[in-house]
Structures are given as structure tokens and as C-alpha cells.
Amino acid sequence: KDRVGLWDWDLKENIIYIDPILKSLLGYRDEEIGNNWDDWQAKIHPEDVDRLYRALSDYGLGETEQFELEYRMFHKDGTIRWFLSRGSAIKRDKLLPDRLIGSNTDITDRKAIEEALSESDERFRSIFNQAAIGIAQVSLNGQYLQVNQKLCEILGYSEEKLLGQSFLNFVYNEDVEKGKHQIKAMVTGEISTYSFEQRYLNQNRQVVWANITASVVRDVAGKPKYFIQVVQDISDRRKAEFALEYS
């Protein structure tokens, strides 16, 4: 099921085109949400509206290189969905942009896993086994200790093939050094979590784009024991973004 929707916002006319897939992620038919900002903002969690405007303003003024923000939206059934929104500006001059084009990725499963990490092992185990997102327990030297079924599907390998191997063996060559740097920073305590985009090569030698979020688990003395990696396949989103930029 598609978990990525696209949007195209005309800032001067304040008209935003939202594709039907993105509307369906919130449980709506195409005609139930108008292509205007007011209709779309009404679905955004009120506590996140100011953060969204600040992120848009910072990007429009050139204070950030890219518009990127995680925020909550209300599903038609009343539940809350988390989205990662990313956009790029189209400018006719060097001042303010005329349009923003981008994508929204449903990251609700990933946020649930992050929340479960801070709660009981029992709840984490349940989410680990049933999640529609890849999860792995990784040793301090990068070896897979446990992997769930979704991660096996993303990489195209069986659990037996992954266990005991370094996750870096499956990472695209140009991204390996980034992964090594993040591991070292977490072990030394320089950072406690990290999140970035990384490419893998699956069993068919095809590139898989993924958003990686990792946290370090420590013992009672504060020493690191292992990492928990959350891996979300964002290949569809990256393809859509490339297509938007090309168009």
C-alpha cells in the first residue's frame, strides 16, 4: 500500500494541489478535501501548526537548506497519523519562492516504535514482530542480533542470512562511512540517537532508499549494550521527489 503522497503549493495564489493518495492516507476521498490551504490546515494537529509555519518560514528565508518536518494530522476516523513532510522551492528570482513541491510520508509506525522503546519490553516485542516497518537489534560492532520480517523483506534476505552479519555489508558503498561515524558517536556517548537517509543494496543488487532511526540501549551503569535500528523504506518517496524535480 502506498504510504507517500505528493503536493504542489502555489504560494502566491495560496492554492495547494494534494494528490488523491495523500488524501487517502487520511481516510478521505479525493473530493472530500479541497485543493486549498485552509482545508489542508484543518487536518493538521493544532499543536503542530506553528512549528509548520516556522519551518516553512525558515526555509523560505534561506535559513535551512530544505523544508523538512515531522508533524501530526487527524485521520477521518479521529486517530492521529504522523507524517514526514519534505519540500523544495521553485523560484523565478532569487527572492521568495513562487511554489513549493514535495511529499508527505506516513511515519506513524516508526513513531510508535520509538515510543515503545521507552516503555516495556513486552510492548516493544509485540511491535517488533508485527510492525510494517523494519526493526533490528544491532551489536555495538554493527552485527545484526535480531531482525524482524519486514526488514528481511526490505533487504531481500532471510533472517538466517542477516543474523551475525554487519548491517554495513548491505549498505551502499558511498554511505558506509556515514554509518561507521554514527556508530562510533553513539558508543562514545557523543549522541544518543540519530536519524538520516541511507541507501542499501538488496539481494538483487538494487538500491533501496531508507530512513534510518537508531537509539542506543544502555545498562544500569550507563554503558551501551546494543542499538535498536528502525528502517523505513522510502524508495517510492525518493522516486516521486526525483520525478517532481525533473518535471
Residue, then its C-alpha position, 0 to 999 in steps of 0.5 A: k500500500d502506498r504510504v507517500g503522497l505528493w503536493d504542489w503549493d502555489l504560494k502566491e495564489n495560496i492554492i495547494y494541489i494534494d494528490p488523491i493518495l495523500k488524501s487517502l492516507l487520511g481516510y478521505r476521498d479525493e473530493e472530500i478535501g479541497n485543493n486549498w490551504d485552509d482545508w489542508q490546515a484543518k487536518i493538521h494537529p493544532e499543536d503542530v501548526d506553528r512549528l509548520y509555519r516556522a519551518l516553512s518560514d525558515y526555509g523560505l528565508g534561506e535559513t535551512e537548506q530544505f523544508e523538512l518536518e515531522y508533524r501530526m494530522f487527524h485521520k477521518d476516523g479521529t486517530i492521529r497519523w504522523f507524517l514526514s513532510r519534505g519540500s523544495a522551492i521553485k523560484r523565478d528570482k532569487l527572492l521568495p519562492d513562487r511554489l513549493i513541491g514535495s511529499n508527505t510520508d506516513i511515519t506513524d509506525r516508526k513513531a510508535i516504535e520509538e515510543a515503545l522503546s521507552e516503555s516495556d519490553e513486552r510492548f516493544r516485542s509485540i511491535f517488533n514482530q508485527a510492525a510494517i516497518g523494519i526493526a533490528q537489534v544491532s551489536l555495538n560492532g554493527q552485527y545484526l542480533q535480531v531482525n524482524q520480517k519486514l526488514c528481511e523483506i526490505l533487504g531481500y534476505s532471510e533472517e538466517k542470512l542477516l543474523g551475525q552479519s554487519f548491517l554495513n555489508f548491505v549498505y551502499n558503498e558511498d554511505v558506509e562511512k556515514g554509518k561507521h561515524q554514527i556508530k562510533a558517536m553513539v558508543t562514545g556517548e557523543i549522541s544518543t540517537y540519530s536519524f538520516e537517509q541511507r541507501y542499501l543494496n538488496q539481494n538483487r543488487q538494487v538500491v533501496w532508499a531508507n530512513i534510518t532511526a537508531s537509539v542506543v540501549r544502555d545498562v544500569a551503569g550507563k554503558p551501551k549494550y546494543f542499538i535498536q535500528v528502525v528502517q523505513d523504506i522510502s524508495d517510492r518517496r525518493k522516486a516521486e521527489f526525483a520525478l517532481e524535480y525533473s518535471 
